[in-house]
């Protein structure tokens, strides 16, 4: 029998469940084709998805968040260039 004082807010799982796999920094850079420092600078400014930190020294991003961000950027300016010497974006 459940205790009536227990609410949904005190459940052990504090974050909302997300789908998709977790990407490390190297995989994120391979997808978005911007530098590591630019990713962190944009993240600090709120212009890039925040990483999930399972431990203090590890950072992962949800694949779904990265693809959503990339499609939002492309919708904003579909003719944007990827920079001199850059390879085209990988196909999803």
Buried (B, 14 or more C-beta within 10 A) or exposed (E): EEEEEEEEEEEEEEEEEEEEEBBEBEBBBEBBBBEEEEBBEBBEEEEBBEBBEEEEEEBBBBBBBBBEBBEEBEEEEEEEEEEEEEEEEEEE
